[in-house]
């Protein structure tokens, strides 16, 4: 291969590999960077201002308010919820977590403040819900009756589960929410909130706290992964430009 093209290709390859490594590291950091960037980048607007803003916002906005729900989910503990997400996983002997329960239960509600209210359907929310999760870890033997058949089946298949965990995220009717939503105006002028591409982002935390939670527990790995992705993208772009320029000069 001529030397004039080998260097640009090497730059392109290094950039792609660096971006790939950064992407893997980002997943391992536990961060939800995509959701975090969507929520943080949006403009915050009062519900009352949406009705008078002309034209309606073209990009998704961040709105805040309280919950009003006539038919909440009622738990055995007396919680009144509009969303309940629960994942129960077991660790298999051959490695890797296997999900044995994925529960998604929601109720539509009105997001309101002193300026008005608009309907939200949390079934269209992006995951994860931005709330403090309730995490349990223990032995598969400690799981409830509803999970024993699944554990027994995995054991019979040679999976032999060695550990179990449960992650539960809930939105209570008592909480104040931040919601990333798109704004739609009907022909009669009525305003509604609809899921933007990727779904509503719903947070029961203030923005700064939400960003810390979405950043995951391994901040150093997150920073390194972000830097690797950015640098890798720049190198890949430079490599493409160099390859194109080399080919053009040889024609």
N, C-alpha and C positions, 0 to 999 in steps of 0.2 A: 504493500500500500504506500502510495507517495507520502512523503513526510508532510507535505503541505496540508493534507486532509486528516492525518492521524491525530494531530494535536486538537483540532476542533472536535473531532469525534470523542477523544478522551475527555475533554472538558464536558461535553454533553453527557457522557456516560457517568462521570463522577457526580455531576449535578443530579441526575436521575437516581443514582444509588443513595446519595445523601438525603434526598427528599424521601425516598422509600424508608430509609432507616429512621428518619425523623417521624414519619407516619406511624411506624411500629412503636416507637418510643412514646408517641402521643397517646396511643391506645393503652399502653401499659401504665401511663401516669394516672389513669382513672379520670382524666379531665373530659368535660363535655364542651370542648372549645367552640364547636359550631353553634350550639345553643347559646353559650355565653356571649359570643360575638354578635349574634342576632339581637339578643335582648339589650346589650349595652349600646349598640350602635343606633337603635331606634330613638326617635324624638318622643319625649313624653308629652301627652296632651290630656287636658281635662275632658271628661265626658261632655260637659256642657259646651265646650268649644267645638266639638265635632259637628254639632248641628249647624253652626254658623260659619264654619270654615269653608271658603269657596276658592277654588274647587276642593273637593275632599282630598285628603292626603293620598298621593299616588303610591307612597311606600308604606309598609307596615309601621304602626306607631305603638308606643307603650302607654297603656292606660292603667289607672289605679282605682281601686274601689273596694267596697265591702260586698259580701255575698247575701243574696236573698233567694231562698229556695223553699218552696212549699212542700216538697216531698224528698227530704234528704235520706241518704243511706243511714240506717240505724244499726250500730254494732252492739254486740253483747256487753261491751264495756260502757255503753251509753253515749258513744260518740255520734255526732250528727255530721255526716260527710257529704260532699258533692263528688268526690273521687277517691277510690280505693284501688291502689295498684299493689299487688303482692306477687313476688317471685320466690319460689322454693326450689332449691337446687341441692343435689347430692354429688359428692366427689366420688368418681369411679376409681377402682383399683388400677385400671390401665391409664388413668390420667384424664383430667378434664372434668368440668362440672356438667351435669345433666339436669335440665329443668324438668321438674315433675309437677309443678303447678305454676300457672301464669294467669292470675286473676286481674281482670280489668272491669271495674264497676263504676259507673258514673251517673250523675244526675245533672240535667240542665239547670242553669241558675241565671239570675240577673246580677250583673255587676253594677253597683250603684254608688253614687256619691250625692252630695247635696245639690248637684246640678242636673241629675237625671239618672237613668238606668238603661242598660242595653243587655240583650240576651247573649249568653255564652253556652256552648255545648262542649264540656271538657272531654267528650269522647273523641274530639278532633285535636286533642293536645299532642304536641311533640313529647317524646320521652327522653330523659326522665322528667317527671314533675320536679320543679325546683323547690324542694322541701327538705327538711332534715329527715333522713330515712331512719326507720326503726330496723336495726340489724340484729339478728339472732344467729349464733353459731353453736353447734353442738353435735351430738351423735345422731345418726339416722334412727336409732332406737327411741330417741326423744320426740320424734315427729308424731303428729296426731294420727288418729285412726284413719282419717281420709287419705293419708299418704302411705299407709303400710302396704297396700296392694301394689303400688308402684315400686316401692323399695324391694318387696318380695320378688317382683317380676325381674327387676334389674339384677338381683342376687342370683336368680335362677339362670339368667343369661350369662353369668360369669362376671358381672360388673362389680359385685361385692362392694357396695358403697361404704366408704370409710369416714365420711364427715357430711354434715348437712348445714345449710344456712337458709335464712329467710330474710328478704329485704322488703319492707312495706313502706309505701309512700301514701300519705293521706292529705286531703284538703278538707279542712273543717269549715263549717258554716260561720264560725266565729272569726275567721282570719281575714286580714286585708291582703288583697292580691295585686300583683303587677301582671298584666297580660299583654303580650305582643300579639297584635291582631291587625288585619287589613280592614279598611273602612269602605263600605259600599253604600251608595245612595240609590234608592229606588226611583222609579219614574214619578212617584208622588212626592218625592223629596225626603222620604223617611230614611234615616241613617241606621245601618246595622254593622255589627262586627262579624267578620268572617275569618276562617282560618287562612293565614298566608301560606305560601308554598312551604312545606315542611311541617305545617300545623301550628296551632297556637303555642306560644311559650308561656306557661303559667307558673308564677313564682309566689310563694307565700312568705318570701323574705324581701327585705329592702334590697335595693340594687347592689350596694357594696357587699352585703352578706351573700347575696346570690352569686356574685362573681367569685367570691372566695370558695363557696361550695362547689361551683362548676369547675373551678381550677383543679379539683382533686387534692389528694393528700400528699402527692409527691411533687412539690413545687419545683424543685431543682430539675427533675426529669422533664417537667412541662416546659420550663424555660429552654432547656437544651434541645428538646424536640422542636419547639417553635423556631429556634434559631437554625436548626438543621434544615427544616422545611424551607425557611426563607432563603438561606444561602444556597440550598440545592436548587430551588426554583430559579434564582439568579444565574447560577452556573449553567443550568440547562438552557435557559434563554440565551445566554451568551454563546453557548455551544452551537445552538441552532443558527444564530446570526453568523457565527464564524464559518460554519459549514456552508451556509447559503452563499456567503461572500466568496469563499474559496471556489465553489463550483461555478459561480458567475465569472470569476476571473479566468477560469480555465476553458470557457466556452468561446 
